[in-house]
C-alpha cells in the first residue's frame, strides 16, 4: 500500500483546527486541543503493512485524549510510541512519561490515555497486534507504560520507518511489504525488555541487520558527492569494518561500488531533467553527483539508461515545451 499523507501546510490557518479534527481526530476517535499561542501545524505519513500500521505524525503544541480502540483489521492492538522530536508526554493508567528523543513507550490496548507536547515535535506510532508481541515476550504486561530508554534498536527503528514512509523503500510488492513489517516487529521486540532469547537472536539477525543496511544506504545517498567518500570513510562513520559493509551488499545481490555508481547516475539523471539546471554543463552535473571521470560517467550513463546525458536533457526539454 502506498503512503497516505495528511498535512495542514496548504490549509488556511483559520481552517486548520477543523481540518485536523475531521481528518485525524474523528478517525482516531480522540479529542485534540492545540495551544493557541502557537500556529496550528499538523502532518502525518501513514502506511499499512501486513499485520501492522505505521505512522509518523508531527504536531505543533497540543494535548489529546482518548482510548486505544481495537483495530478492525488487526484486532486488539498495542501502540508503540517512539519520540522523534519535541519530548512528548504520554500518560496511561496513572503512569506518566516524558520521552526524550528516541525513547519509547508501549501503550496498553483499550485503555484511556493522554498525550501532549509543550513544543512542536513528532512521534512515530506503530500499531501491532497484542498477540504478536505476547508470543515473543516473556511478560508483555510488564512492558506496558514503561519508558524504553533510547538504544540502538529504537534509533534504527526510527531510521528504518522513515525510509519506509518517505519513499526510499517504496516497493509495493506484497512479499516486500511483509518483509518490511517483519523487520519493524523485530526492532520493536529488540527494544522491549524480556524477549525470549531465541526470538532475540532471530530479530537481531533479521530486523537489526536490515535496518542497519537501510540506514547505511541512506547515508550513502546523502553523501554521494562528499569529497572524502569511500568504502573506508563510510565504514568508519558507522563504526564497522569495510568488509562488513561489502558483505551486506553481496548478500543483497550487488556490490558496494555498483550501488554507489547507480545512485550517482540516478542523481545525475534527475539533475539533467530539471529546468533549473539548464545552464549547468553536463560535466558540472557529473562532478556534483560524485563522478571524477567524465568519460567513465558518459559510458556508465548510456549503459544504465540507454541514452546519452545530452539526449536525456534534450528529451526533458521537449517534454516540458509540449506540456506548456
N, C-alpha and C positions, 0 to 999 in steps of 0.2 A: 504494500500500500504506500502511496506517495505521502509526503509530509503535508499536513494541514496547518496553515499559518493564519493567525489572527493578530491584528495589530491596530493600535489607535493612531499610528503615525499620520494617516491621512484623514482622520476623523476630526471635525471641528471640536475645539476644547469644550464647548458648551454641550456637546452630544456624547462625550466620551464615557461619562458615568453610565448613561443608558446603554451605550454600546457594550460595555463590559458586562453589565447585568444581563443583557439579552444573549450575548454570545459565549459567556463563560459562567457567570454565577448561576443562571437559571438551569443550565445544563448540568452543572455540578451539584445543584440543589444546596447552595450555600448563600449566606449573606456576606456582602463585602462593602466596606466603607473606606474611602480614601481620605487621606489627610488633606484638608482644604488649603493648607498653607503651601502645598506643592501642586504644580500642574499634574493632572492625571495622565499617567502613561502606563500602557499595558501591552504585552506581546506574548504570544505563545506559539511554539512549534510542537506539533503532536504527530506521532507516528504509532500506528498499531502494528505490532509484530505478533507472530503466533504465540499466544499464551501470555503476552504482556502488553501494557500500554506505556509509552514513553513520552514525556512532555517536559520541555524546558520553558519556564514561564518567568517573565520579567515584570516587575511592578515598580511604580512609584510608591511612597509610603502608604501602607494600608493596614486594615485589620479585617479578618474574615472569620466566620464561624460556621459550623455545620456538622454533619455526621458522615463518616465514611460509608457510602452506600455499597451494597452488593452490586457487582457489575453484571449486567445482563449477558455479557459474552464470557466473562471469566469466572463468574460465581463469586464466592467470598474472597475478597482480595485484601492483602496487606499493602500499605502505601509506604514506599521507601522515599524519604525526602532528603536530598543532598544539597547543601548550601553552596552556591557558586559565587555569589557576591551579596553583600548587603546585610549579613548577620540576621537571618530570620529567627523569629521566636516562635516555638511550637509548644502547645500545651494540650495534654490529654490525660484524663483520669487523675487530675491533680498534680501531674508531673510536668513542670515547665523546663524548657531547654532553650538557651540562646546558642545558636550554631554559628561558629566561625567558618571561614572558607574551607570547603572540602570535608567538613564534619557532616554527619548524617544522623538520621533517626528513623526507626521503623514504627509506623503508626498502626494501631490495632484496628481490625475490621469492625464496622458497625458500631463505632463509639464516637461520642461528640468530641470535637477538637476545636481549638482556636489557633489561628496563625496570624502573625503580624510582622511588619518591618517598619523601623523608625527612619530608614533612609532607603533610597532606591536600591534594588538588587534583583537577584534572580535565583531560582530554585530549579533543580532537576527533580522531577517526580516520576516514580515508576510504580505502576500498579501491577501486582503479581499475585497469582492465586495463593492463598494461605497454605493450601495443601502441598504446593510445590516446595515451599520453604520448610514446612513441617517434616517432610520426608528426608530432608538433608541436614537438619539442625537438631542437635540433641534435645534442647529445651527451648523451643521457639518463644514460649510465653515470657521467658526471662529477658528476651531481646527487645520486647516492645517498650517504647518510650524511653529507652536508654540512649544517651549520647554516644555515637560512634566517632571516636577521635579520628581526625584526618590521617589517612595512611596510604600506602601505595595502591591498595585496591580502590579506595574512593577517588583518588586522583586519576587513576586510569579509567575508572568508570565514567568520570566527568568528561574526559577527552574522547573516549570511545563513543559515548552517547552523542556528543557534539558532532562527531564525524557522521554518525547515522542520521542525525537531524538536519545537518547543514550541507547535505549533498556531496560529501566526499566519499560516501559509501552508500550509493543510492540504487543498488541493484534490487529490482522488484521481483526477481525470480523467487518463487515460494521456498525453494530449498535454501537460498541465500538468506532470506528473511528469518527462517527457522534457525540458521546458524547464528545470526546476529542476536536473536532472542536468547539462545543458549549461552552465548558469551556474556550477555547482560546478567542473566541469572547466576552465572559462575562468579562474576565480580561482586554481586550483592552477597553471595554466600561467603566469599573470602573476607568481606568487610564485617560480617556479623561474627560475634563470638559463639563458640560452641558447635561449630560444624563438625560432622563426623569426619574422622581422619581420611577415610578413603574418598569421601566427597571433596575434601580439600585438595587432595592430590589430583583428582580429575579436573577440578576447577582451575588449579594452578597451571596445569599442562595445556588446558584448552582455552579458557577465557582470559587468563592473565597474559598468556603468550600472544593471543590475538589482539588484545587491547594495546599491548606494548608495541606490536607491529604496526597497528593503526597510528599510534602516536608518532612512531618513527617516520612513517611515510608522510604524515602531516608536517613534520619538521623539515623533511626533505623539500616538500613543495614550497614551504615558506622561505627556504634559504638557497634556492637553485642558483642565484646569481651572487651568493656570498663569495668574496674573494678568497676565503680560506677553505671553501667547501671541498671535502674529500671524504672518503670512507673513514679514515682515521679521525678526522675532525668530528664527524657525526658520532662515531662510537664514543669518543671522549665526552661529548655533550651528554650522552645518556649513560655514561659510566659502565660500558660493556666493551668487550673485545671486538675488534673489527671482524674477526671470523664468525662471531655470533651473529652479527648483522648480516653477513653474507649467507649464513645458513638459513636465516629466516626467509630470505628471498628465494634461495634454492628450493626450500620446502614449498613455497608458493608457485613454483614453476617458472621462475625468471631469475635473472641475476640483478645484483645491485646496480651495476653500470647500465643495464638495459632499462631499468625503471627510471633512473635519473635522466638518461638520454631521452626517453619517451616523454617524460613530464616537461623537460625543457623544450622539446619540439612542440608539445601541446601549447605551452605558454607562448612560443613564438608564433604559432598558427593563429592563436586568438588575437595577439597584438597586431598581426598583419591585416586582420579583418576589421579593425576598429578605425573609424574615420579620424579620430584624434591623433592617430599615428601616421597619417598620410604624409607628413613632412619628414618622417624619420627614414633613414636608409635601411635597407634590409640587413646590412652588416651591423648597424647600430642595434637593431632589434635582436639579432642573433647574439651579440655580445651581452646585451642586457638580460638575455634569457639564460646565460651561463656558458655559452659556447666560446671557445677561444680560437677556433679554426673555421673560417668561413667556407672553405671548400668542403670540409667534412660535414658542416651544417647543411650545405646545399644538397649533398648526396644523401644524407640521412633523411632530410625533409622529403625529398622526392620519393624515396623508398617507402616512407611511412604514409604519405598522403596521396601519392600518385600524381602530384602536381609540383611544379617548382614554386618557391616562395613568391616570385613575381606573378605567376598565374593565379595563386590564391588571392593576392592583393587585388589584381585586376578583376577577378570574378566577384569579389566582395563589393568593389566599386560599382560594377554593372548592376548588381542586385539592389544596391541602395538607390541607384538612379531610377531603376524600374519601379521601386516601391514608392518613390517620392512623387 
